[in-house]
Amino acid sequence: MGSEKFPAPVADLCDANASLILTGELRILEPVFQPYGQCRSFSGRVVTMRVLEHNAGLRALLETPGEGRVLVLDGGGSKRCALIGGTLAEVARGSGWAGAVVNGCAIGVRALASNPRKPGKSGATEMHVDVDVGGAVVRDGEWLYADSDGIIVCDREING
């Protein structure tokens, strides 16, 4: 996963769009997500998904054309298994996804932690729903920007 187009460092985007922070249109995720893999900066339109200790339906989603989008995967903050591993990260990269933020464990994306245990393969999957990740609500179709400064989400595309 990775994005060729990154508008500006996240800190600069926050500075240039301070009024959007005041109105709540631009939200800053808590600094709890760690980078895993080589991709350090990415941005794109958000696709949300909610699962708990399984990744049923995730491969099928990541095999669809990513078109530079970012997956925000709400795993309920569970650290009992990894939801995305190296194989799924390669599938996503090959399909044109820009990146992923995982409220849970993963390998090769931004996540709470790394975990060697595989997830279950069945369970309830919710797509295109509002998810609470990193202390902020993230909605399907919003824009996410992630780099070493942090992760921000806005209801529209922004520039620095």
ZIQUI-V979445 format. One record per residue. N is the residue number from 1. PHI is phi as a letter, one per 30 degrees, with the letter a starting at -180 (999 if undefined). PSI is psi as a letter, one per 40 degrees, with the letter a starting at -180 (* if undefined). NEAR is the number of other C-alpha atoms within 10 Angstrom. Layout:
n->[N:N]
phi->[PHI:PHI]
psi->[PSI:PSI]
near->[NEAR:NEAR]
//
This chain:
n->[1:2:3:4:5:6:7:8:9:10:11:12:13:14:15:16:17:18:19:20:21:22:23:24:25:26:27:28:29:30:31:32:33:34:35:36:37:38:39:40:41:42:43:44:45:46:47:48:49:50:51:52:53:54:55:56:57:58:59:60:61:62:63:64:65:66:67:68:69:70:71:72:73:74:75:76:77:78:79:80:81:82:83:84:85:86:87:88:89:90:91:92:93:94:95:96:97:98:99:100:101:102:103:104:105:106:107:108:109:110:111:112:113:114:115:116:117:118:119:120:121:122:123:124:125:126:127:128:129:130:131:132:133:134:135:136:137:138:139:140:141:142:143:144:145:146:147:148:149:150:151:152:153:154:155:156:157:158:159:160]
phi->[999:l:c:d:c:b:d:a:e:e:d:d:d:d:d:d:b:e:d:d:d:d:d:i:d:c:c:c:d:e:d:c:c:c:d:b:j:d:d:c:b:a:a:l:d:d:b:c:a:b:b:b:h:b:b:e:i:d:e:e:d:d:d:d:e:d:h:i:d:c:d:c:c:c:c:i:i:d:c:d:a:d:c:b:c:e:d:d:d:d:e:d:d:d:c:j:d:d:l:a:b:c:d:l:c:a:b:j:b:d:a:d:a:c:b:d:d:d:d:d:c:b:k:d:b:c:c:h:c:d:b:c:b:i:i:b:d:c:c:e:j:d:c:b:b:b:a:d:d:k:b:b:b:b:d:b:d:b:b:d]
psi->[i:i:h:d:h:h:d:i:i:d:d:d:d:d:d:e:f:d:d:d:d:d:e:e:d:h:i:h:i:i:g:e:h:i:h:h:a:d:h:d:h:i:i:i:i:h:h:i:i:h:i:h:f:i:f:h:e:d:d:d:d:e:e:i:h:d:f:e:i:h:h:h:h:h:f:e:e:h:e:e:i:h:d:h:a:d:d:d:d:d:d:d:d:d:e:f:i:d:a:i:h:h:g:a:i:i:h:e:a:h:i:d:i:i:h:e:h:i:i:i:e:i:i:h:h:h:i:f:i:h:i:h:h:f:e:i:h:h:i:h:e:a:h:i:h:h:a:e:d:a:h:i:h:i:e:i:h:i:i:*]
near->[26:21:19:10:12:16:15:14:17:24:16:14:17:20:11:13:16:13:12:15:15:10:9:13:14:24:21:20:19:13:12:15:21:19:21:18:14:10:16:18:24:24:28:26:24:28:24:22:24:23:22:22:22:21:23:18:17:21:15:9:17:20:16:14:14:22:12:22:23:31:25:27:27:25:24:16:18:16:19:17:21:25:31:26:19:14:12:19:22:15:18:26:20:15:18:21:28:25:31:29:26:29:27:28:30:31:22:22:26:28:26:22:22:23:18:12:14:16:19:14:11:13:13:11:14:14:16:14:14:17:23:18:22:20:13:16:13:26:20:19:17:20:22:31:27:24:19:12:13:18:24:23:25:22:19:12:14:18:13:13]
//
